[in-house]
Amino acid sequence: MLVHGVQKLASGHEAFAASVAAMGVQKSDVVAWLVIAGETGLGLLLVLGAFTRVAGFLAAVLYASIWFVTEAGKPLLTDRPGVTAELLILYVAVSIAFMFLGPGALSLDRRLSR
């Protein structure tokens, strides 16, 4: 997540906002900033293990929303190898795992709770 957010930030907000607008999303400028902030901020929180359950929940909402906007209505299985939007589905599943499993042993959440 963090890498995707930093990549979008480095490429420039305008370029990403244009690709969001091309998908037919209204208020593409605002949505682009929310996606960049979400991927960068939530990715950083998950890497550090800070507010892990909340960050996992918000990341699941973020990626489920992206899936809904970009892939909803498309068949899950096609004649091509793989599953449609498998990376987004994986991101949602991993985010849900963070939400339910919580922080790891080396996380800031664990260190601060001691």
Helices and strands as residue ranges (DSSP letters): H 2-11, H 13-22, H 28-48, H 52-71, H 86-101, H 108-113
